[in-house]
Amino acid sequence: MTPEQFAGEQREFLIRTDKRSAVLILAEFEKMKREIQLFLAQTTDRKTLLNLYAANYLERILLLFEDHLDVLAIPFSQIVTRAQRSVINFAPESLKKFLQMELDAEIFRIDREAIQKLIGRTYDGKSLGKFFARMKEPLKDRVRRELVEGFALGESNQTIARRINTVADFGLTRALTLSRTETNEAYRAASRDFYREAEIREYVWMSVLDPRTCLTCWFLHGQKFKTSVKVFSHPNCRCTLVPFRKNQKAITTGAESFLKLETGFQKQILGNSRFEMFRAGAKLESFVGVKKSDDFGQSYFVKSLAELSEM
């Protein structure tokens, strides 16, 4: 099995995991929206809504919405945790296949304590807790605006409920992003741990090299890192880590492959301004920056045009 085939299998597995999580998260949000719709439908007295008690009515709906977000945190946490367990257990199995090692190899006996630490990101407040803390207030403000506008226009309860659905979908998008990001990060962390246990000192970052791949991941593709180094690209990233072994044929880097792309695709990935710089001789690596943090390790990002103008 080639490194490219190995990376492809990992990506396919992560995509399947994403889809399972998305279905479960969507179901939770739909349940919350149906209950809000039911609450709205129970009040049909238009005069009551437009009198002095309307403000109290709005507050009741806002509190209901906030309560549902609190309740939603529990099943959402469980959904992410199940996805993390799935990909972490998949990591040693796929590595055994790639390295063609015996099934009872000592290094592939899963360290339950280490696994709990990886999955613990969901519970320690760094990710899921912050997500819901940030999610509440913006959503509450948007719900308030939609309700006030809907009532002011004299819209039906059904129409106002659709307004709230739109707001909830905004939360769903962020939930799916967090789920995918946390699940993939758990997989990468597990992979690095198993590589170290297998005495593999380096791994190679593998991206899907197509026009939809971001500039950062084009830059990272084919680069080697020590297994002790944690690398983060961006939320929703589906890139994978392939173990690098001695005497292994070097993988063509993303920067080298980018030179062979059609001009139109290069422009699509870089954007107009960066493309002109690229044509003038700027290298792909000049557009990407790196910073270090406790949460993400080495985090790569696309430099702003302002930063590039200072070069």
KOLTI-834362 format. One record per residue (C-alpha): residue in three letters; z, x, y. Coordinates in steps of 0.25 Angstrom, whole numbers, padded with zeros to 4 digits, always signed. Example, Ala and Ser with C-alpha at 12.3 -4.5 7.8 and 13.67 -1.06 7.14 Angstrom:
BEGIN
ALA+0031+0049-0018;SER+0029+0055-0004;
//
This chain:
BEGIN
MET+0000+0000+0000;THR-0004+0006+0014;PRO+0005+0005+0026;GLU-0004-0005+0032;GLN-0003-0014+0020;PHE+0012-0013+0019;ALA+0013-0016+0034;GLY+0004-0028+0032;GLU+0013-0034+0021;GLN+0025-0032+0030;ARG+0018-0040+0041;GLU+0014-0051+0032;PHE+0028-0053+0027;LEU+0034-0053+0041;ILE+0024-0063+0045;ARG+0028-0072+0033;THR+0042-0070+0037;ASP+0039-0074+0052;LYS+0032-0087+0047;ARG+0044-0091+0039;SER+0054-0089+0051;ALA+0044-0096+0060;VAL+0044-0108+0052;LEU+0059-0109+0051;ILE+0062-0106+0066;LEU+0051-0116+0070;ALA+0059-0127+0061;GLU+0072-0124+0068;PHE+0066-0125+0082;GLU+0059-0138+0078;LYS+0072-0144+0073;MET+0078-0141+0086;LYS+0067-0147+0094;ARG+0067-0160+0086;GLU+0082-0162+0089;ILE+0079-0160+0103;GLN+0068-0170+0103;LEU+0077-0180+0096;PHE+0088-0178+0107;LEU+0077-0181+0117;ALA+0072-0193+0110;GLN+0085-0199+0110;THR+0085-0201+0125;THR+0075-0211+0130;ASP+0081-0217+0142;ARG+0073-0212+0153;LYS+0082-0217+0164;THR+0094-0209+0158;LEU+0086-0196+0158;LEU+0082-0198+0172;ASN+0096-0201+0178;LEU+0108-0192+0181;TYR+0111-0190+0166;ALA+0098-0183+0164;ALA+0104-0169+0167;ASN+0114-0172+0156;TYR+0104-0176+0146;LEU+0096-0163+0149;GLU+0109-0155+0147;ARG+0111-0161+0133;ILE+0097-0158+0129;LEU+0099-0143+0134;LEU+0112-0142+0126;LEU+0105-0148+0114;PHE+0094-0138+0115;GLU+0104-0126+0116;ASP+0112-0131+0105;HIS+0100-0131+0096;LEU+0097-0117+0100;ASP+0110-0113+0095;VAL+0109-0120+0082;LEU+0095-0114+0080;ALA+0101-0100+0081;ILE+0107-0102+0067;PRO+0094-0105+0059;PHE+0086-0096+0067;SER+0095-0085+0064;GLN+0094-0088+0049;ILE+0079-0089+0050;VAL+0078-0075+0056;THR+0088-0069+0046;ARG+0080-0075+0034;ALA+0067-0068+0039;GLN+0074-0055+0041;ARG+0080-0055+0027;SER+0066-0058+0022;VAL+0059-0046+0029;ILE+0071-0036+0026;ASN+0070-0039+0011;PHE+0055-0038+0012;ALA+0056-0024+0018;PRO+0061-0016+0005;GLU+0051-0023-0004;SER+0039-0020+0005;LEU+0043-0006+0006;LYS+0045-0004-0009;LYS+0031-0009-0011;PHE+0025+0000+0000;LEU+0033+0012-0006;GLN+0030+0008-0020;MET+0045+0011-0024;GLU+0053+0005-0036;LEU+0059-0009-0034;ASP+0073-0004-0036;ALA+0072+0007-0026;GLU+0086+0010-0021;ILE+0082+0009-0006;PHE+0077-0005-0008;ARG+0090-0011-0011;ILE+0092-0019+0002;ASP+0105-0015+0010;ARG+0111-0029+0013;GLU+0119-0024+0024;ALA+0107-0017+0031;ILE+0099-0030+0030;GLN+0110-0038+0036;LYS+0110-0028+0048;LEU+0095-0031+0050;ILE+0096-0046+0049;GLY+0109-0045+0058;ARG+0100-0044+0070;THR+0099-0059+0069;TYR+0114-0061+0070;ASP+0119-0050+0079;GLY+0115-0056+0092;LYS+0104-0046+0096;SER+0092-0055+0092;LEU+0095-0069+0088;GLY+0107-0071+0097;LYS+0100-0066+0109;PHE+0088-0074+0106;PHE+0096-0087+0107;ALA+0104-0083+0119;ARG+0091-0080+0126;MET+0084-0093+0121;LYS+0094-0103+0125;GLU+0094-0102+0140;PRO+0079-0101+0143;LEU+0076-0112+0133;LYS+0087-0121+0139;ASP+0081-0119+0153;ARG+0067-0123+0148;VAL+0073-0135+0141;ARG+0079-0139+0154;ARG+0066-0138+0162;GLU+0058-0145+0151;LEU+0068-0157+0151;VAL+0070-0158+0166;GLU+0055-0158+0168;GLY+0052-0168+0156;PHE+0063-0178+0162;ALA+0058-0176+0176;LEU+0044-0180+0171;GLY+0049-0192+0163;GLU+0043-0186+0150;SER+0047-0192+0137;ASN+0057-0187+0128;GLN+0046-0182+0118;THR+0039-0175+0129;ILE+0052-0168+0134;ALA+0055-0164+0119;ARG+0042-0157+0118;ARG+0046-0149+0131;ILE+0058-0145+0123;ASN+0050-0141+0111;THR+0042-0132+0120;VAL+0055-0125+0124;ALA+0060-0124+0110;ASP+0046-0118+0106;PHE+0049-0107+0116;GLY+0062-0104+0108;LEU+0054-0104+0095;THR+0044-0093+0099;ARG+0056-0084+0103;ALA+0063-0087+0090;LEU+0051-0084+0082;THR+0049-0071+0089;LEU+0064-0067+0087;SER+0063-0071+0072;ARG+0050-0062+0070;THR+0055-0050+0078;GLU+0069-0050+0071;THR+0063-0052+0057;ASN+0053-0041+0059;GLU+0063-0032+0065;ALA+0072-0034+0053;TYR+0060-0030+0044;ARG+0057-0018+0051;ALA+0072-0014+0051;ALA+0073-0016+0036;SER+0060-0008+0034;ARG+0065+0004+0042;ASP+0078+0004+0033;PHE+0071+0003+0020;TYR+0061+0014+0025;ARG+0073+0023+0028;GLU+0080+0020+0014;ALA+0066+0024+0008;GLU+0067+0037+0015;ILE+0055+0033+0024;ARG+0057+0040+0037;GLU+0046+0033+0045;TYR+0039+0020+0046;VAL+0026+0016+0053;TRP+0024+0005+0062;MET+0013-0005+0058;SER+0006-0015+0067;VAL-0005-0025+0065;LEU-0016-0018+0073;ASP-0024-0030+0079;PRO-0026-0036+0093;ARG-0014-0045+0092;THR-0005-0033+0090;CYS+0003-0028+0102;LEU+0001-0015+0109;THR+0015-0010+0105;CYS+0012-0012+0090;TRP-0002-0006+0091;PHE+0005+0006+0097;LEU+0016+0006+0086;HIS+0007+0005+0074;GLY+0006+0017+0065;GLN+0018+0024+0072;LYS+0029+0030+0064;PHE+0044+0029+0066;LYS+0056+0034+0059;THR+0063+0023+0050;SER+0075+0025+0059;VAL+0068+0020+0071;LYS+0067+0005+0075;VAL+0054+0001+0082;PHE+0052-0012+0089;SER+0039-0017+0095;HIS+0040-0031+0100;PRO+0045-0045+0096;ASN+0036-0052+0085;CYS+0031-0038+0081;ARG+0026-0039+0066;CYS+0023-0024+0064;THR+0029-0017+0052;LEU+0034-0004+0048;VAL+0028+0004+0037;PRO+0035+0016+0030;PHE+0029+0030+0033;ARG+0029+0040+0021;LYS+0025+0054+0021;ASN+0010+0057+0018;GLN+0007+0043+0022;LYS-0006+0042+0029;ALA-0004+0040+0044;ILE-0006+0026+0050;THR-0016+0024+0061;THR-0008+0021+0074;GLY-0010+0009+0082;ALA-0014+0018+0094;GLU-0025+0024+0085;SER-0030+0010+0080;PHE-0029+0004+0094;LEU-0040+0014+0099;LYS-0050+0008+0088;LEU-0048-0007+0093;GLU-0059-0014+0100;THR-0057-0013+0115;GLY-0055-0028+0117;PHE-0043-0028+0107;GLN-0037-0016+0114;LYS-0038-0023+0127;GLN-0031-0036+0121;ILE-0019-0027+0116;LEU-0017-0019+0128;GLY-0021-0028+0139;ASN-0030-0026+0151;SER-0022-0015+0158;ARG-0017-0007+0147;PHE-0031-0008+0141;GLU-0037-0001+0153;MET-0026+0010+0152;PHE-0030+0012+0138;ARG-0045+0013+0141;ALA-0041+0023+0152;GLY-0034+0032+0141;ALA-0020+0026+0139;LYS-0015+0027+0125;LEU-0009+0015+0117;GLU+0005+0022+0117;SER+0005+0022+0132;PHE+0006+0007+0133;VAL+0019+0006+0124;GLY+0033+0010+0127;VAL+0046+0011+0119;LYS+0060+0009+0121;LYS+0073+0010+0113;SER+0084-0001+0111;ASP+0095-0003+0101;ASP+0089-0017+0097;PHE+0074-0013+0095;GLY+0074+0003+0093;GLN+0061+0008+0098;SER+0055-0004+0105;TYR+0040-0002+0109;PHE+0033-0010+0121;VAL+0021-0011+0129;LYS+0022-0005+0142;SER+0020-0013+0154;LEU+0009-0011+0164;ALA+0019-0006+0174;GLU+0024+0004+0165;LEU+0010+0009+0161;SER+0007+0010+0176;GLU+0018+0020+0178;MET+0012+0030+0167;
//
